[in-house]
Amino acid sequence: MLLSPLRRLAMAGLAAAALGLGAMPAKAQAPALTPEQRQAVVDLVRETLLKNPELIQEAMVELERRNQLAQVEAQRNALSAEKASLVDPASSVIAGNPQGDVTIVEFMDYNCGFCKRAMEDVNNLVKADPKLKVVIKDFPILGPDSVEASRVAIAAKAQLQGQKYWDFHLKLMGTKGRINGAKAMEIAKEAGADIERLKKDMDAPATRAVIEHTVALGDRLGLTGTPAFVIGDEVVFGAVGAPALKQKIESVRKCGKATCSG
């Protein structure tokens, strides 16, 4: 069926509006419409949508697909730009092999139930994979108790080193119930930390700066919850289990990306 110029223009406008394509290039733009032509286009678009409402649903699905692709691309660009910040030892805890061939970065909160569930997976990966480097970043987003617990944990780094700190972290993560500053200090004391020194360190500007830096980093990466794992060029959200994390790690070793194509 041949379409009149007005109908073709209307359908092009409908497609552009529905799919968010924006205006046509200047060279392709038609002459300005008269008020009567403009009203005719509006009426035609309305008539078309009323007769074919599925067009709106199709457009929304396509828009969501494009938004997701744009979000993934933006996140990958942010990961590339923040590569150094992600593994900065000043704002992180390093576990596993510091010279490992693959790095997994975990953003966690001590009061996150899913983080507690994922802790065992991460610990098992560290034990089973001698080439794996794990970077833990305190990302306290679940309230004041979480912030206090993170301040204690960050301050404890000055006294608890290597395996001693990792054991402290595991015990803190494995503790049932709400974790606050007092509970975190109790566990740090059991691990051998000097509490008076710890109190001074947790109130130091540098400790608060670490948390502020990590929260800002999480915002730039588009992190919306915990745990969030950075593996290669991807962010993996949630307690997805050791097999899923291991598959991503092996993919990075194989092709340099968390998901190998082909």
N, C-alpha and C positions, 0 to 999 in steps of 0.2 A: 504494500500500500504506500503510495506517495504521500509525503507529509508536506503541508504548506510551510513556507518559511517561518511563519509565526509559530506553528506547532513545533517545528524542529527547534526553534529558539527556546520555546517553553520547556521542551523535554530536556534540552541541554542544561537549562537552568535548574530543573528539577533534579537531574543527576548530580550536578555540582553541589546543590544545597543539601541533598540527602547524603552524599558521600563525603562532604566536607572538602571538596576539591578546590574551593576558592574561586576567584575570578579567572576568566580565560586570559591568556597573554594579550598585551595591548594590541598586537597586530591582528589577533583573531577576533577582537571585539566588534560587534555589530554597531551600526549607528544608534544613537540614543532613541529610545522608544517614546512615542507620544503617550500622553496620559491614557488614552483609550487603549493603545496597544499594551501598556503596562497592566491595566486592569484585566485585559483579555488573558494575559499570561497568568496572572494570579488566579483567575477563575479556572483556567485550564489545569494548573497545578493542583488546585483544590479538588477539581473533578477527578483528576487522575488518581490522587491519593485516596479519595473516598471509594473509588471503584477498585483500587488495587492496594489496600492497606498493608499487604505483605511487603510492599516496597520499603515501608518504614522499618519493618523488622529486619529485612535484608541489609538495609543501610546501617542500622545500629550494630548488627553483627560484624559487618565490614569495618565500621568505625572502631569497635572494640578490638578487633584483630590488629588494626593499624596502631592503635594506642599501645597495645601490648608489645608489638614489635619495636615501637619507638622507646618504650620504657626499658626494654631489654638492651637496646642499643645505647641508651643514655647511661644505664648502669655499667655496661662494659667500658664505656669511655671513662666513667668515674673510677672504675677499678684500675684502669691503666694509669690515670692521673694520680691516684692515691697509693700506688704500689709501695712506695717507701714508707708512708705512714702506716700501712697495714702491718708491717713487720718491725716497726720501730721498737727496739727493746726498752726504750724509756717509758713507753705507754703500753707495754705488753708483758706477758709472761711466756717464756719459751720452754716448751717441753719436747721430749723426743730427741731427735738428732738435730742439733743446731745447724749442721751443714747438710741437712737432708736434701734429696733431689726434688722432693715435692713438699709444698707447704700448704697446710690447711689452717685457716684463720677462723676462730670461733668467737663471735660476739655473744656474751652470756650475761645472765642476771642470776644472782644467788637465790632469788625467790621465784624463779621460773621453773614450774613443774616439768616442762618439756626439756629444759636444760639439764635437770637432774636425771631425767630418763636418758638423755643423750650422753651424759658423762661417762657411763659405763662403756658405751660404744667407742667414744674417743680414747678412753684409757686402754681398751682392748686393741685398738688400732696402733697405739703407741707401743704396746708390748709386742705385737705381732709383726710390725713393720720397722726394721732398724734404719730405714732410709727416710722415714717420715719426720718432718718438722711440724710441730703444732704450736700455734700462736694463740694465746688466750687473751681476750680483750674484755675488760669490765665494761659492761653496757647497762648500767642500772636504770631501767626505765619503769620499774614496777613500784615506785614510791620511795618515801624517805628511808624506810628500813633497808631497802636495796642499796641506796646511796651510802648509808652508814657502813654496811657490810663491805662494800667495795672500797671505801676509804681505808678500812682496817686491812683489807687484803692487799691493797696497793702499798700501804705503809709497811706491811710485813715483808715485802720484797727486800728491804734494806737489811733484814736480819736472817731471813730464811732463804737459803740458796739451793738451786738444783733440785734434787729429789726431795729434799726437806720441804721445799715450798710446794712441790707437786703433791706430796702427801697431805699437806695442810689444805690445799685447794680441794682435793678429793674428799677429805673429811668434811670440809665446810659444805661442799655440794651434796654430800650424802646425808647431812643432818636433816631430820624430819622437822616439819613445822616452819614457822616464820623465822627467817634469819635477820637479825638486826646487828647493830654495832656491838652491843654487849655480848651477844652470843658469839660473834666473830672473834672478839678479843679473848673470850674464854678458850676457844679452839686454838687461837694463836699462842696463848700462854702454854697450853698443853704441848704445842709443837716446839716450845723452847724460846719463844720471843720474850723480850724484856718489855713488860706492859707499860712502864713509865715512858720509855723511849718510844714505844708504839703510839701512845697517846699524843706525844709531841709531833711525831711524823705524820699522823693521820690528819692533824690540824694544819699542817704546813701548806702554804700556797701551791707548792709543786704537786702535792697529792690531789688537790682540787682541780688543778690545771689538767692533770691526766684524764680525769673523768670528763671535764668539759671538752677536751680535745677528742676523746673517743665518741662522745655523744654527737658532737658536730660532724665527725667523720661518718658515723652511722647515718646521719641526716643526708649527707652528700651522696651516700651510696643508696639512699632510698630504703633503708632498713625499717621495717614496720613492726618487728617483733623479735623474740628470741626463742630458741637459739637461731643464729644465722651464720652459715658457714661460707667462707670464701674459698673456693677451690678453683685454681686456674683462672679462667675468664668468666666464672659464674658465681652467683650467690644462691645457696641452697637453704631454704627456710624450713625450720621445724626439725623434730627428732625423727629423721627419715630412716634411721637404722644403720648399723655398721656396713651391711652389704652394699647399700646405695652409696655411702660415702667411699667405700673401697673401690667401687666401680669408677667413680669420678676420679679418684687418685690414680688408678691404673690408666685411665684415658689420658690424663695429663702426661703420664710417663710415655704413653704410646704416640700421641700426636700433638702434645703441647696445649690441648684444650680439654675442658671438663667433659665435653661430648664430642666424640670423633665422628665425622661424617663418612658415609660410605661403608 
